[in-house]
Amino acid sequence: MDVSLAYFIQQVFSNPALAITTLLTLGVIFVNGWTDAPNAIATCVTTRCMRVRSAVIMAAIFNFLGVFLMTQFNASVASTISNMVDFGGDTHAALIALCAALFSIVVYSVGASLLGIPTSESHSLIAGLSGAAIAIQGGIAGINMGEWVKVLYGLVASLVIGFGMGWLVCKIVTLVCAGFDRRRTNGFFTYAQIVGAAANSFMHGAQDGQKFIGVLFLGMAFCNGQPSVAGVVIPVWLMILCSTIMGVGTSVGGEKIIKSVGMDMVKLERYQGFSADLSSALCLLFMTMFGIPVSTTHTKTSAIMGVGAVRRLSAINFGVVRDMMLTWVFTFPGCGLISFVMAKLFMFVF
């Protein structure tokens, strides 16, 4: 299988389906860097450890490094996304179905936004790929349950482990620092939270960047006449391309998002912000190492709720939990159904 940059560029200009797939994927990566990546540094800004612009620049750099470095070290999340569906042996039809899946993600995200339905780009991607695979295979034979079950693990883990880690880390920090002078600990946690925010940005890139690398890699395989990417190494230029787009997205649009997120988030002290950042970064690292795709936003939000629960259970914002549940209820069947219909339509037209 030819995975060189020169061959990819040639195929993009000669194959309209691959060109559309590439544009849509890079567009979603850009939007992800713009709207999702800033959540990784929201607590750092909220607790006034960093100025907004400085935090956005740091997030852009570490998102880039997360995609690029982590994919070279461990690309298991990208492999899970690439192998969770089977588009069959007709690679031309498979590429059209993949294009339809990405198009359906855009349609669903726009529609859900207009209707006020909470969305997750990670879950939309998974649902879109699954719907297209079912359409082209004519049944659930297009779903690789061995890989898809990791998605189910991720749904539970993003809540349970994120919340549990947030509670545990904050509890330990509270006990260790109980007798310390507050002014000194604030100085320490100012720098510690900056490190935690950088780690969160790094792991956001590692998780979300890998998901879309897996999609583009799958499209490249179809253009090479390969029905899967099993055993093929992801090229470095693809990692650089996706990480650069995500970093640019964060630097361009992150500042406005951070300001709105910062105002809406629960008020945290610096030690709490550090606890939330550290616990969510550790949770994301664990999931990434085992190739389990999760929502980075859900993981971070769960960690914040765990931190708040150290003081009192009433600090848990059950409205946020409800939105997470609604995301699952609507996104998987909703986006999956749209993808199924779009894949059937695209295959009929093209």
TORKEKOL-214894 format. One record per residue (C-alpha): residue number from 1; residue in three letters; z, x, y. Coordinates in steps of 0.1 Angstrom, whole numbers, plus 5000, padded with zeros to 4 digits. Example, Ala and Ser with C-alpha at 12.3 -4.5 7.8 and 13.67 -1.06 7.14 Angstrom:
{1 "ALA" {5078 5123 4955}}
{2 "SER" {5071 5137 4989}}
//
This chain:
{1 "MET" {5000 5000 5000}}
{2 "ASP" {4989 5014 5034}}
{3 "VAL" {5018 5011 5059}}
{4 "SER" {5004 5035 5085}}
{5 "LEU" {5004 5025 5122}}
{6 "ALA" {4967 5030 5124}}
{7 "TYR" {4959 5006 5096}}
{8 "PHE" {4983 4980 5110}}
{9 "ILE" {4966 4981 5144}}
{10 "GLN" {4932 4978 5127}}
{11 "GLN" {4944 4947 5108}}
{12 "VAL" {4960 4931 5138}}
{13 "PHE" {4926 4932 5157}}
{14 "SER" {4906 4921 5127}}
{15 "ASN" {4930 4895 5112}}
{16 "PRO" {4939 4866 5136}}
{17 "ALA" {4967 4853 5112}}
{18 "LEU" {4984 4888 5113}}
{19 "ALA" {4979 4890 5150}}
{20 "ILE" {4997 4856 5156}}
{21 "THR" {5024 4865 5131}}
{22 "THR" {5030 4898 5149}}
{23 "LEU" {5031 4882 5183}}
{24 "LEU" {5054 4855 5172}}
{25 "THR" {5078 4879 5154}}
{26 "LEU" {5080 4903 5184}}
{27 "GLY" {5085 4873 5207}}
{28 "VAL" {5114 4861 5187}}
{29 "ILE" {5129 4896 5186}}
{30 "PHE" {5126 4898 5224}}
{31 "VAL" {5142 4864 5228}}
{32 "ASN" {5170 4874 5203}}
{33 "GLY" {5177 4905 5224}}
{34 "TRP" {5177 4884 5255}}
{35 "THR" {5199 4855 5245}}
{36 "ASP" {5218 4866 5214}}
{37 "ALA" {5226 4903 5218}}
{38 "PRO" {5247 4897 5251}}
{39 "ASN" {5273 4879 5230}}
{40 "ALA" {5282 4912 5215}}
{41 "ILE" {5295 4924 5249}}
{42 "ALA" {5307 4891 5263}}
{43 "THR" {5344 4899 5256}}
{44 "CYS" {5341 4933 5272}}
{45 "VAL" {5328 4918 5304}}
{46 "THR" {5353 4889 5303}}
{47 "THR" {5383 4912 5302}}
{48 "ARG" {5368 4933 5330}}
{49 "CYS" {5365 4965 5310}}
{50 "MET" {5329 4970 5321}}
{51 "ARG" {5306 4957 5349}}
{52 "VAL" {5279 4933 5337}}
{53 "ARG" {5249 4956 5344}}
{54 "SER" {5265 4986 5327}}
{55 "ALA" {5275 4965 5297}}
{56 "VAL" {5239 4952 5294}}
{57 "ILE" {5224 4987 5295}}
{58 "MET" {5249 4998 5269}}
{59 "ALA" {5240 4968 5247}}
{60 "ALA" {5203 4975 5250}}
{61 "ILE" {5208 5012 5239}}
{62 "PHE" {5230 5003 5209}}
{63 "ASN" {5209 4974 5198}}
{64 "PHE" {5180 4999 5196}}
{65 "LEU" {5201 5024 5177}}
{66 "GLY" {5214 4997 5153}}
{67 "VAL" {5179 4986 5143}}
{68 "PHE" {5165 5021 5140}}
{69 "LEU" {5194 5040 5124}}
{70 "MET" {5208 5013 5101}}
{71 "THR" {5174 5004 5087}}
{72 "GLN" {5168 5040 5077}}
{73 "PHE" {5202 5043 5062}}
{74 "ASN" {5204 5009 5045}}
{75 "ALA" {5176 4983 5048}}
{76 "SER" {5191 4958 5023}}
{77 "VAL" {5191 4929 5048}}
{78 "ALA" {5154 4934 5055}}
{79 "SER" {5148 4935 5017}}
{80 "THR" {5167 4903 5012}}
{81 "ILE" {5146 4885 5038}}
{82 "SER" {5114 4899 5024}}
{83 "ASN" {5122 4890 4988}}
{84 "MET" {5140 4857 4992}}
{85 "VAL" {5107 4837 4990}}
{86 "ASP" {5076 4840 4969}}
{87 "PHE" {5043 4829 4986}}
{88 "GLY" {5023 4833 4955}}
{89 "GLY" {4994 4856 4946}}
{90 "ASP" {4968 4844 4972}}
{91 "THR" {4978 4868 5000}}
{92 "HIS" {4954 4852 5025}}
{93 "ALA" {4970 4818 5021}}
{94 "ALA" {5004 4835 5021}}
{95 "LEU" {4997 4852 5055}}
{96 "ILE" {4987 4818 5069}}
{97 "ALA" {5019 4802 5055}}
{98 "LEU" {5040 4830 5070}}
{99 "CYS" {5023 4824 5104}}
{100 "ALA" {5031 4787 5101}}
{101 "ALA" {5068 4795 5093}}
{102 "LEU" {5072 4815 5124}}
{103 "PHE" {5054 4789 5145}}
{104 "SER" {5077 4762 5131}}
{105 "ILE" {5107 4783 5142}}
{106 "VAL" {5095 4782 5178}}
{107 "VAL" {5088 4744 5176}}
{108 "TYR" {5122 4737 5161}}
{109 "SER" {5141 4759 5186}}
{110 "VAL" {5124 4743 5216}}
{111 "GLY" {5129 4708 5202}}
{112 "ALA" {5165 4714 5193}}
{113 "SER" {5172 4728 5227}}
{114 "LEU" {5157 4697 5244}}
{115 "LEU" {5179 4675 5222}}
{116 "GLY" {5210 4696 5227}}
{117 "ILE" {5213 4705 5190}}
{118 "PRO" {5229 4740 5185}}
{119 "THR" {5206 4765 5168}}
{120 "SER" {5208 4799 5151}}
{121 "GLU" {5177 4821 5151}}
{122 "SER" {5188 4837 5119}}
{123 "HIS" {5192 4804 5101}}
{124 "SER" {5159 4791 5116}}
{125 "LEU" {5141 4821 5102}}
{126 "ILE" {5155 4816 5067}}
{127 "ALA" {5148 4779 5068}}
{128 "GLY" {5112 4785 5081}}
{129 "LEU" {5104 4810 5054}}
{130 "SER" {5118 4787 5027}}
{131 "GLY" {5099 4756 5039}}
{132 "ALA" {5066 4775 5040}}
{133 "ALA" {5072 4790 5005}}
{134 "ILE" {5078 4756 4990}}
{135 "ALA" {5047 4743 5007}}
{136 "ILE" {5024 4770 4993}}
{137 "GLN" {5039 4770 4958}}
{138 "GLY" {5042 4733 4956}}
{139 "GLY" {5079 4733 4946}}
{140 "ILE" {5111 4753 4946}}
{141 "ALA" {5094 4780 4925}}
{142 "GLY" {5087 4796 4959}}
{143 "ILE" {5124 4803 4964}}
{144 "ASN" {5141 4833 4949}}
{145 "MET" {5175 4819 4943}}
{146 "GLY" {5189 4854 4934}}
{147 "GLU" {5183 4864 4970}}
{148 "TRP" {5188 4830 4987}}
{149 "VAL" {5223 4827 4973}}
{150 "LYS" {5232 4856 4997}}
{151 "VAL" {5225 4833 5025}}
{152 "LEU" {5250 4808 5012}}
{153 "TYR" {5276 4836 5009}}
{154 "GLY" {5268 4845 5045}}
{155 "LEU" {5274 4810 5058}}
{156 "VAL" {5310 4810 5044}}
{157 "ALA" {5316 4847 5051}}
{158 "SER" {5307 4845 5088}}
{159 "LEU" {5335 4820 5093}}
{160 "VAL" {5362 4830 5068}}
{161 "ILE" {5359 4868 5069}}
{162 "GLY" {5353 4868 5107}}
{163 "PHE" {5383 4846 5114}}
{164 "GLY" {5405 4865 5088}}
{165 "MET" {5396 4899 5102}}
{166 "GLY" {5402 4888 5138}}
{167 "TRP" {5436 4874 5129}}
{168 "LEU" {5446 4905 5108}}
{169 "VAL" {5434 4931 5133}}
{170 "CYS" {5450 4914 5163}}
{171 "LYS" {5483 4909 5143}}
{172 "ILE" {5484 4946 5135}}
{173 "VAL" {5477 4956 5171}}
{174 "THR" {5504 4932 5183}}
{175 "LEU" {5530 4946 5160}}
{176 "VAL" {5521 4983 5166}}
{177 "CYS" {5521 4979 5204}}
{178 "ALA" {5551 4955 5207}}
{179 "GLY" {5574 4981 5223}}
{180 "PHE" {5548 4999 5244}}
{181 "ASP" {5544 4998 5281}}
{182 "ARG" {5518 4972 5290}}
{183 "ARG" {5502 4993 5317}}
{184 "ARG" {5496 5022 5294}}
{185 "THR" {5482 5000 5266}}
{186 "ASN" {5458 4983 5290}}
{187 "GLY" {5444 5017 5299}}
{188 "PHE" {5439 5025 5263}}
{189 "PHE" {5424 4992 5253}}
{190 "THR" {5400 4993 5283}}
{191 "TYR" {5382 5023 5266}}
{192 "ALA" {5388 5010 5231}}
{193 "GLN" {5371 4978 5239}}
{194 "ILE" {5341 4996 5253}}
{195 "VAL" {5338 5014 5220}}
{196 "GLY" {5342 4980 5202}}
{197 "ALA" {5315 4964 5223}}
{198 "ALA" {5291 4993 5215}}
{199 "ALA" {5299 4989 5178}}
{200 "ASN" {5292 4952 5180}}
{201 "SER" {5258 4958 5197}}
{202 "PHE" {5250 4984 5171}}
{203 "MET" {5257 4960 5143}}
{204 "HIS" {5239 4931 5160}}
{205 "GLY" {5208 4953 5160}}
{206 "ALA" {5213 4962 5124}}
{207 "GLN" {5216 4926 5113}}
{208 "ASP" {5192 4907 5134}}
{209 "GLY" {5167 4935 5138}}
{210 "GLN" {5164 4939 5101}}
{211 "LYS" {5157 4902 5095}}
{212 "PHE" {5125 4904 5116}}
{213 "ILE" {5115 4938 5103}}
{214 "GLY" {5115 4921 5069}}
{215 "VAL" {5091 4894 5082}}
{216 "LEU" {5066 4918 5098}}
{217 "PHE" {5068 4940 5067}}
{218 "LEU" {5059 4910 5045}}
{219 "GLY" {5029 4902 5068}}
{220 "MET" {5017 4938 5063}}
{221 "ALA" {5020 4935 5026}}
{222 "PHE" {4998 4904 5026}}
{223 "CYS" {4972 4922 5046}}
{224 "ASN" {4972 4949 5019}}
{225 "GLY" {4967 4923 4992}}
{226 "GLN" {5003 4928 4980}}
{227 "PRO" {5022 4896 4972}}
{228 "SER" {5056 4913 4978}}
{229 "VAL" {5071 4945 4993}}
{230 "ALA" {5091 4954 4963}}
{231 "GLY" {5095 4992 4960}}
{232 "VAL" {5077 5000 4993}}
{233 "VAL" {5096 5019 5020}}
{234 "ILE" {5097 5005 5055}}
{235 "PRO" {5078 5028 5079}}
{236 "VAL" {5096 5045 5107}}
{237 "TRP" {5071 5033 5134}}
{238 "LEU" {5080 4996 5124}}
{239 "MET" {5117 5003 5130}}
{240 "ILE" {5109 5019 5163}}
{241 "LEU" {5087 4990 5174}}
{242 "CYS" {5112 4963 5166}}
{243 "SER" {5142 4982 5180}}
{244 "THR" {5124 4989 5212}}
{245 "ILE" {5114 4952 5217}}
{246 "MET" {5150 4941 5211}}
{247 "GLY" {5164 4967 5235}}
{248 "VAL" {5139 4957 5262}}
{249 "GLY" {5148 4920 5257}}
{250 "THR" {5185 4928 5261}}
{251 "SER" {5180 4948 5293}}
{252 "VAL" {5157 4922 5309}}
{253 "GLY" {5176 4890 5304}}
{254 "GLY" {5211 4899 5293}}
{255 "GLU" {5228 4899 5327}}
{256 "LYS" {5225 4862 5334}}
{257 "ILE" {5234 4853 5298}}
{258 "ILE" {5265 4875 5300}}
{259 "LYS" {5277 4858 5332}}
{260 "SER" {5275 4823 5318}}
{261 "VAL" {5290 4833 5284}}
{262 "GLY" {5318 4852 5302}}
{263 "MET" {5328 4822 5323}}
{264 "ASP" {5327 4798 5293}}
{265 "MET" {5347 4819 5269}}
{266 "VAL" {5384 4817 5263}}
{267 "LYS" {5405 4840 5285}}
{268 "LEU" {5414 4871 5265}}
{269 "GLU" {5436 4900 5272}}
{270 "ARG" {5422 4935 5266}}
{271 "TYR" {5439 4941 5233}}
{272 "GLN" {5426 4907 5221}}
{273 "GLY" {5391 4915 5232}}
{274 "PHE" {5393 4948 5213}}
{275 "SER" {5406 4931 5182}}
{276 "ALA" {5378 4906 5183}}
{277 "ASP" {5351 4933 5188}}
{278 "LEU" {5365 4956 5161}}
{279 "SER" {5369 4928 5135}}
{280 "SER" {5334 4913 5140}}
{281 "ALA" {5318 4947 5139}}
{282 "LEU" {5336 4955 5106}}
{283 "CYS" {5326 4921 5092}}
{284 "LEU" {5289 4927 5102}}
{285 "LEU" {5290 4962 5087}}
{286 "PHE" {5303 4949 5054}}
{287 "MET" {5276 4921 5052}}
{288 "THR" {5248 4945 5062}}
{289 "MET" {5258 4970 5035}}
{290 "PHE" {5255 4943 5009}}
{291 "GLY" {5223 4929 5022}}
{292 "ILE" {5238 4895 5032}}
{293 "PRO" {5221 4880 5063}}
{294 "VAL" {5246 4863 5086}}
{295 "SER" {5247 4848 5121}}
{296 "THR" {5260 4875 5144}}
{297 "THR" {5271 4849 5169}}
{298 "HIS" {5290 4829 5144}}
{299 "THR" {5307 4860 5131}}
{300 "LYS" {5318 4871 5166}}
{301 "THR" {5329 4836 5176}}
{302 "SER" {5350 4833 5144}}
{303 "ALA" {5366 4866 5151}}
{304 "ILE" {5376 4854 5186}}
{305 "MET" {5391 4822 5171}}
{306 "GLY" {5411 4844 5146}}
{307 "VAL" {5424 4865 5175}}
{308 "GLY" {5434 4833 5194}}
{309 "ALA" {5452 4819 5163}}
{310 "VAL" {5476 4848 5163}}
{311 "ARG" {5495 4832 5192}}
{312 "ARG" {5490 4796 5181}}
{313 "LEU" {5467 4775 5159}}
{314 "SER" {5460 4752 5188}}
{315 "ALA" {5440 4780 5204}}
{316 "ILE" {5413 4774 5179}}
{317 "ASN" {5384 4757 5196}}
{318 "PHE" {5373 4731 5170}}
{319 "GLY" {5344 4721 5192}}
{320 "VAL" {5329 4755 5184}}
{321 "VAL" {5335 4750 5147}}
{322 "ARG" {5318 4716 5150}}
{323 "ASP" {5287 4732 5166}}
{324 "MET" {5285 4758 5138}}
{325 "MET" {5286 4730 5112}}
{326 "LEU" {5259 4711 5131}}
{327 "THR" {5238 4742 5132}}
{328 "TRP" {5238 4743 5094}}
{329 "VAL" {5234 4705 5090}}
{330 "PHE" {5203 4703 5113}}
{331 "THR" {5187 4738 5111}}
{332 "PHE" {5181 4742 5073}}
{333 "PRO" {5166 4708 5066}}
{334 "GLY" {5151 4703 5101}}
{335 "CYS" {5134 4737 5105}}
{336 "GLY" {5125 4738 5068}}
{337 "LEU" {5108 4705 5069}}
{338 "ILE" {5088 4714 5100}}
{339 "SER" {5078 4747 5084}}
{340 "PHE" {5067 4728 5052}}
{341 "VAL" {5045 4705 5072}}
{342 "MET" {5030 4732 5094}}
{343 "ALA" {5022 4754 5064}}
{344 "LYS" {5004 4725 5048}}
{345 "LEU" {4985 4719 5080}}
{346 "PHE" {4976 4755 5086}}
{347 "MET" {4964 4760 5051}}
{348 "PHE" {4942 4729 5054}}
{349 "VAL" {4927 4739 5088}}
{350 "PHE" {4923 4776 5081}}
//
